[in-house]
Amino acid sequence: MSITGIARKFFAPRWRELERHNNEAESLQHEVLSRLVSRAKDTEWGRYHNFGSMKTYEDFVRNNPLNSYEELKGHIDRMRHGESDVLWPGRVKWYAKSSGTTNDKSKFIPVSKEGLKRLHYKGGTDVVVMYLQNNPQSRMFDGKGLILGGSHQANYNLPGSLVGDLSAILIENINPVVNLFRVPSKGTALLSDFEVKRDRIAREAMMKNVTNLSGVPSWMLSVLNRVMELSGKTHLEEVWPNLEVFFHGGVAFTPYREQYQQLITSPKMHYMETYNASEGFFGIQNDPSDKSMLLMLDYDVFYEFQEVGTDQVVPLWGVEKGKNYAMIISTSCGLWRYMIGDTVQFTSTNPYKIIISGRTKSFINAFGEELIVDNAEQGLAYACQQTGAQVLEYTAAPVFMDAKAKCRHQWLIEFSTPPEDMQLFARLLDARLQELNSDYEAKRYKDITLQHLEIIPARKGLFNDWLKMKGKLGGQHKVPRLSNSREHIDELLQLSLAQ
């Protein structure tokens, strides 16, 4: 029996447990909330918010406010300085450094021991469970997994306490058995200089029997391109003939799909999306024919959802399909009714399945057009399909009204394959956005409010140079896709002129 065959028996019992997601969703979430509240009732937060007397979801809502990072920041900073029993029992030693807020360059998300086990690692396990169930011929454990990670550093110089990319925290704490099935080496995986790391990963991995990939699509593509440069091969399966799956997350896969399909032409290649973030692991694409993801309901995360544009907050059993919701979570890392910043739409409520529609702060609504990231991804995919273009990175922002009351959206796009006719690409994108978004269509009517969008082709490597300038090259850092301000796009344009 192959190693994968043996592993399949280990993962099989979990598949049967997952069946509860189909008809016991509300019960699962009640169990999670009860467990979290009971565990944290003697913390400072739990005592102040009456966790000890809490019996129902309504009690939880009545005693706990909604929180952004700003509301929890003071508590988290005390935890980072070594205080115990603040938001979660005991002392939390690990902090995932995430993208910044309005007031800070970075957020520091607590990662407790329970969070590692029952949020993050449980998600990674279930990805494998679902993949093996959907692919009975898989031999993924008969080779190595190429797993990309970030880096970490000391947290306030406290013994044993570190802060860094979530991926680095996961690698640092991973079961040693897993290291038998992964590349690169731990030392390489945790390097902070992405350009050095990229080369070392490629050199370490290219001689291994790599069967699966895990990471953010943009950074993985950079590593794979280095593998191709070093190997001199045309397609990736010439380097790794047994490669069969890419587990991806962090950013939408749509802009990168065509590039991966050109790089990997093998018909046996699979792609599986995950919804994992610094705050937790939330969703897994359990059906290869459906781009939506199963919302994971028996981890240490209790979900609530606020309909975008309203004050209405509902638990999972109160959501409706097709509506745009901001996601709110309570977890075993001490995040209580925390507004994570992502927006989702439900495609199914039996079982509960979602797509990520955007970010609560990643949109353009300068003129009432309500353009969200999901619109942008679909619009770009259509324009690329029609013209043969390929988009590597992009960002968009408004150009505000001039003296003649003219305004537009400005798109800065780095193409790996540019369209032959940029004006046609722009027209196709604009038309598709109008089809997808009635508010955008209304504002575009006869160019009265919003003029035709503008596309500025970015030079090769501009976005990576900008991330490097920000100290965010590699790891889980992402280019902001849409913004209601011109801060990011103006910095990029200025950097482009400086080269």
C-alpha positions in Angstrom: 0.0 0.0 0.0 1.3 3.5 -0.8 2.0 6.1 1.9 -1.1 8.0 0.6 -3.2 4.9 1.0 -2.1 4.6 4.6 -2.8 8.3 5.2 -6.2 8.0 3.7 -7.3 5.6 6.5 -6.1 8.2 9.1 -8.2 11.0 7.6 -11.3 8.9 6.8 -13.1 9.3 10.3 -13.0 13.1 9.9 -14.9 12.9 6.6 -17.8 11.2 8.5 -17.7 14.0 11.1 -18.0 16.6 8.4 -21.4 15.3 7.4 -22.9 17.2 10.4 -22.3 20.4 8.3 -25.2 19.3 6.0 -28.0 19.2 8.6 -26.7 20.3 12.0 -25.2 23.7 11.2 -27.1 25.7 13.9 -26.4 23.0 16.5 -22.7 23.1 15.7 -22.5 26.8 16.1 -24.4 26.8 19.4 -21.9 24.2 20.6 -18.9 26.4 19.5 -20.3 29.5 21.2 -21.0 27.6 24.5 -17.5 26.2 24.5 -15.8 29.5 23.8 -17.8 31.4 26.4 -17.2 28.7 29.1 -13.5 28.6 28.4 -13.1 32.4 28.7 -15.5 33.2 31.5 -12.7 33.8 34.0 -10.6 36.1 31.8 -10.7 39.8 32.3 -13.0 40.1 29.2 -15.2 37.3 30.3 -15.8 38.7 33.8 -16.5 42.2 32.5 -19.0 40.9 29.9 -20.8 38.5 32.1 -19.7 35.2 30.4 -20.4 33.3 33.6 -24.1 34.0 33.5 -24.5 33.7 29.7 -27.0 31.1 28.5 -28.1 32.0 25.0 -26.9 33.7 21.8 -29.1 36.7 22.7 -27.3 37.0 26.1 -24.0 37.0 24.2 -25.1 39.8 21.9 -26.6 41.9 24.7 -23.4 41.8 26.8 -20.8 42.1 24.0 -20.3 45.0 21.6 -19.1 44.7 18.1 -15.3 45.3 17.9 -12.8 46.4 15.3 -9.1 46.0 15.9 -9.0 49.5 17.4 -11.3 48.5 20.2 -9.2 45.4 21.0 -5.8 46.9 20.4 -5.2 48.0 24.0 -6.0 44.5 25.3 -3.8 42.9 22.7 -0.9 45.1 23.4 -1.1 44.2 27.1 -1.1 40.5 26.1 2.0 41.1 23.9 3.7 42.6 26.9 3.2 39.4 28.8 -0.1 39.8 30.7 -2.2 36.7 31.2 -6.0 36.0 31.2 -6.9 39.2 29.3 -8.9 38.1 26.2 -8.2 34.4 26.5 -7.0 32.2 29.3 -3.3 32.0 30.1 -0.5 33.8 28.3 -0.6 34.0 24.5 2.9 33.9 23.1 2.3 34.1 19.4 1.0 37.1 17.3 0.2 37.0 13.6 1.3 40.3 12.0 -1.4 41.3 9.5 -2.2 44.2 7.2 -2.6 47.6 9.0 -5.7 49.5 9.9 -6.5 53.2 9.3 -4.4 54.2 12.4 -1.6 51.6 12.3 0.8 50.1 9.9 0.1 46.5 11.2 -2.3 44.5 13.2 -1.1 41.9 15.7 -3.6 39.0 16.0 -3.3 36.8 19.0 -2.7 33.1 18.2 -3.3 30.9 21.2 -2.5 27.2 21.6 -6.1 26.4 21.1 -6.3 28.6 18.1 -3.4 26.9 16.5 -4.9 23.5 17.0 -8.7 24.1 16.6 -8.6 26.9 14.0 -5.5 26.7 11.8 -4.2 23.2 11.9 -7.7 21.8 11.8 -8.4 23.7 8.7 -5.2 22.3 7.1 -6.3 18.8 8.0 -9.7 19.2 6.5 -8.3 20.5 3.2 -6.5 17.1 2.9 -9.6 15.2 4.0 -11.7 16.8 1.3 -9.1 16.5 -1.4 -8.5 12.8 -0.8 -12.2 12.2 -0.7 -12.7 13.9 -4.1 -9.6 12.3 -5.6 -9.4 8.6 -4.8 -6.4 8.2 -7.1 -4.3 10.8 -5.3 -0.7 10.0 -4.4 0.1 13.3 -2.8 1.8 11.8 0.3 4.1 9.7 -1.9 6.0 13.0 -2.6 6.6 16.4 -1.0 4.5 19.4 -0.5 6.0 22.8 -1.4 4.7 25.1 1.3 5.4 28.8 1.3 5.8 30.7 4.6 6.7 34.1 5.9 9.1 35.1 8.7 8.9 36.0 12.4 10.9 38.0 15.0 11.0 38.5 18.7 7.9 40.1 20.4 9.1 42.9 22.7 12.1 40.6 23.5 9.9 38.5 25.8 11.2 34.9 26.2 9.4 32.5 23.8 7.1 35.2 22.4 7.3 35.9 18.7 5.4 38.0 16.1 5.3 37.4 12.4 3.4 36.0 9.4 0.8 33.4 10.3 2.5 31.0 7.9 5.7 31.3 9.9 3.9 30.6 13.2 2.4 27.5 11.6 5.7 26.3 10.3 7.4 27.0 13.7 4.8 24.9 15.6 4.1 22.2 13.1 4.2 18.5 14.0 7.7 17.2 13.2 6.1 14.3 11.2 4.8 16.9 8.7 8.3 18.0 8.0 9.0 14.6 6.4 6.5 15.5 3.7 7.3 19.2 3.0 9.9 21.4 1.4 11.8 23.8 1.8 13.8 23.3 5.0 12.6 25.2 8.0 15.6 27.6 7.8 14.8 28.5 4.3 11.0 28.7 4.9 11.5 31.3 7.7 14.0 33.6 5.8 12.8 37.3 5.9 14.4 38.4 2.6 11.9 37.1 0.0 14.2 37.5 -3.0 16.9 35.3 -1.3 14.2 32.9 0.0 12.7 32.6 -3.5 15.9 31.4 -5.0 16.7 29.0 -2.2 13.2 27.5 -2.2 13.5 26.9 -6.0 16.9 25.3 -5.7 15.9 23.1 -2.7 12.5 22.0 -4.3 13.4 21.5 -7.9 15.2 18.2 -7.3 12.4 16.8 -5.0 9.3 14.8 -6.0 6.9 17.7 -5.4 3.3 16.5 -5.6 1.4 19.5 -4.1 1.7 23.2 -3.6 0.4 25.4 -0.8 0.5 29.2 -0.6 -0.7 32.6 -1.9 -1.0 32.5 -5.7 1.1 35.6 -6.4 4.1 34.5 -4.3 3.9 30.9 -5.4 3.9 32.0 -9.0 7.1 34.0 -8.4 8.8 30.9 -6.9 7.6 28.7 -9.7 8.9 31.1 -12.3 12.3 30.9 -10.6 12.1 27.1 -10.8 11.5 27.4 -14.5 14.4 29.8 -14.9 16.8 27.4 -13.1 15.5 24.2 -14.8 15.3 25.5 -18.3 12.1 23.6 -18.7 9.0 24.7 -20.6 6.3 23.4 -18.3 6.3 22.7 -14.6 5.3 19.0 -14.9 8.6 18.5 -16.7 10.3 19.4 -13.3 7.7 17.7 -11.1 5.9 15.0 -13.1 3.8 13.9 -10.2 2.5 17.4 -9.3 -1.3 17.1 -8.8 -2.8 19.9 -6.7 -2.3 23.6 -5.6 -4.0 24.5 -2.3 -4.3 28.3 -2.6 -5.7 31.2 -0.6 -5.0 34.7 0.6 -6.0 36.4 -2.6 -8.5 35.7 -5.4 -7.2 33.1 -7.9 -9.1 34.5 -10.9 -6.3 36.9 -12.1 -3.7 34.0 -11.9 -5.6 31.0 -13.2 -4.6 31.4 -16.9 -1.0 31.8 -16.0 -1.0 28.6 -13.9 -2.8 26.7 -16.6 -0.1 27.8 -19.1 2.7 26.9 -16.7 1.1 23.6 -15.7 -0.5 21.9 -18.7 -1.0 18.4 -17.1 -4.7 17.4 -17.2 -4.4 15.8 -13.8 -3.6 19.1 -12.1 -6.2 20.2 -9.5 -6.8 23.6 -7.8 -8.5 23.9 -4.4 -9.3 27.3 -2.7 -9.1 27.9 1.0 -10.3 30.8 3.1 -7.6 31.1 5.7 -6.5 34.4 7.4 -4.4 35.6 10.3 -7.6 35.5 12.4 -8.6 31.9 11.5 -9.4 29.2 9.0 -12.9 29.6 7.7 -13.7 27.9 4.4 -12.7 25.2 2.1 -13.7 24.5 -1.5 -15.2 21.0 -1.0 -16.6 20.6 -4.6 -14.2 21.1 -7.5 -17.1 22.1 -9.8 -18.2 24.8 -7.4 -16.1 27.9 -6.8 -17.8 28.6 -3.4 -16.4 27.3 -0.2 -17.9 25.3 2.6 -18.0 27.4 5.8 -16.3 25.4 8.6 -18.7 25.3 11.5 -17.1 23.1 14.2 -13.8 24.9 14.6 -13.2 27.4 17.5 -15.0 30.2 15.6 -18.5 31.5 16.1 -19.9 33.5 13.1 -22.1 36.5 12.8 -22.9 38.5 9.7 -23.8 42.2 9.2 -25.6 43.0 6.0 -23.5 45.6 4.2 -25.1 49.0 4.3 -27.2 48.3 7.4 -26.8 47.9 11.2 -28.5 44.4 11.1 -26.4 41.6 12.6 -27.6 38.0 12.4 -26.1 34.7 13.4 -25.4 32.0 10.8 -29.0 30.7 10.8 -30.3 34.2 10.0 -28.4 34.7 6.7 -29.9 34.8 3.2 -28.4 33.8 -0.1 -27.1 36.5 -2.4 -26.8 39.3 0.2 -23.4 40.9 0.9 -22.4 40.5 4.5 -19.5 41.7 6.6 -18.2 38.8 8.6 -17.9 38.9 12.4 -16.1 36.3 14.4 -15.5 35.2 18.0 -12.6 32.7 18.4 -10.4 30.9 20.8 -7.7 33.4 20.1 -9.6 36.0 22.1 -11.3 37.9 19.3 -14.8 38.7 20.5 -17.5 39.8 18.0 -14.5 41.0 15.8 -15.2 42.6 12.5 -12.6 40.8 10.3 -12.9 43.2 7.4 -14.0 40.7 4.8 -17.4 40.6 3.0 -19.0 37.3 1.9 -22.0 36.1 0.0 -23.8 32.9 0.7 -24.4 30.7 -2.4 -26.1 28.0 -0.3 -27.6 27.6 3.2 -27.8 23.8 3.2 -24.9 23.4 3.6 -23.6 26.9 4.2 -21.3 27.9 1.4 -19.7 31.2 0.7 -17.7 33.2 -1.8 -15.5 36.1 -0.6 -17.0 39.2 -2.2 -14.4 41.8 -1.0 -13.2 43.8 1.9 -15.2 46.2 4.0 -12.5 48.8 3.3 -11.6 47.6 -0.2 -14.1 49.1 -2.6 -14.7 52.2 -4.6 -17.8 54.2 -3.7 -16.6 57.7 -4.4 -19.6 58.5 -6.5 -22.2 56.1 -5.3 -21.1 53.2 -7.6 -20.5 50.6 -4.9 -17.8 48.7 -6.8 -16.5 45.7 -4.9 -13.6 43.3 -5.4 -15.8 40.5 -6.7 -17.0 42.8 -9.5 -13.4 43.8 -10.3 -12.2 40.1 -10.5 -15.1 39.1 -12.7 -14.7 42.1 -15.0 -11.0 41.5 -15.4 -11.5 37.8 -16.1 -14.0 38.6 -18.8 -11.7 41.2 -20.5 -8.8 38.8 -20.3 -10.8 36.0 -21.8 -11.9 38.2 -24.7 -8.5 39.6 -25.5 -6.0 36.9 -24.5 -4.5 39.2 -21.9 -3.2 38.1 -18.5 -3.2 40.2 -15.4 -0.5 39.8 -12.8 -1.3 42.5 -10.3 -3.7 45.5 -10.2 -5.1 48.3 -8.1 -7.8 50.8 -8.8 -8.9 54.1 -7.3 -11.1 57.1 -8.1 -10.0 60.2 -10.0 -12.1 62.8 -8.2 -14.0 65.6 -10.0 -12.1 68.3 -11.8 -13.2 71.8 -12.6 -15.5 70.4 -15.3 -17.1 67.9 -12.9 -15.3 65.0 -14.7 -14.4 61.9 -12.7 -13.4 58.3 -13.4 -11.9 55.2 -12.1 -8.2 54.7 -12.7 -6.8 51.2 -13.0 -3.1 50.5 -12.7 -2.5 47.0 -14.1 0.7 45.0 -14.4 0.1 42.5 -17.3 2.1 39.3 -17.7 0.6 39.3 -21.2 -0.8 42.7 -22.3 -3.7 43.0 -24.7 -3.0 44.0 -28.2 -5.6 46.7 -28.0 -5.6 48.4 -24.6 -8.7 50.5 -25.5 -10.7 47.4 -26.3 -9.6 45.8 -23.0 -10.8 48.9 -21.2 -14.2 49.0 -23.0 -14.7 45.3 -22.3 -13.9 45.8 -18.6 -16.1 48.8 -18.3 -19.0 47.0 -20.0 -18.7 43.9 -17.9 -18.7 46.0 -14.7 -21.9 47.7 -15.8 -23.5 44.2 -16.3 -22.4 43.1 -12.9 -23.2 46.2 -10.9 -26.4 48.2 -11.4 -25.0 51.1 -9.3 -21.9 51.4 -11.4 -24.1 51.1 -14.5 -26.3 54.0 -13.3 -23.4 56.2 -12.6 -21.9 55.4 -16.0 -25.1 56.3 -17.8 -24.2 58.6 -20.8 -21.0 59.6 -18.9 -23.0 62.0 -16.9 -21.7 61.2 -13.4 -18.8 58.8 -14.0 -16.7 58.8 -17.2 -15.1 55.8 -18.9 -12.5 54.1 -16.8 -8.8 54.7 -17.5 -6.1 51.9 -17.6 -2.5 52.7 -17.0 -0.2 49.7 -17.8 2.4 49.2 -15.0 6.0 48.4 -15.7 7.2 44.9 -14.8 7.8 44.4 -11.1 6.3 47.7 -10.0 4.0 46.1 -7.4 6.7 44.0 -6.0 9.0 47.0 -5.7 6.2 48.9 -3.9 5.7 46.0 -1.5 9.4 45.8 -0.9 9.5 49.5 -0.2 6.8 48.9 2.4 8.7 46.0 3.9 5.9 43.6 2.8 7.5 41.6 0.0 6.6 37.9 0.4 4.7 36.2 3.2 0.9 36.8 3.2 1.0 40.4 2.2 -1.4 41.5 -0.6 -1.7 44.4 -3.0 -4.8 46.5 -2.1 -7.2 45.9 -5.0 -9.7 48.7 -4.7 -9.5 51.8 -2.6 -11.8 54.8 -2.0 -8.7 57.0 -1.7 -5.7 57.6 -4.0 -3.0 56.9 -1.3 -1.8 53.5 -2.7 -2.2 54.3 -6.4 -0.4 57.6 -6.1 2.5 56.0 -4.3 2.7 53.4 -7.1 2.6 56.0 -9.8 5.3 58.0 -8.1 7.5 55.0 -7.7 7.0 54.2 -11.4 8.2 57.6 -12.4 11.2 57.3 -10.1 12.7 54.3 -11.9 
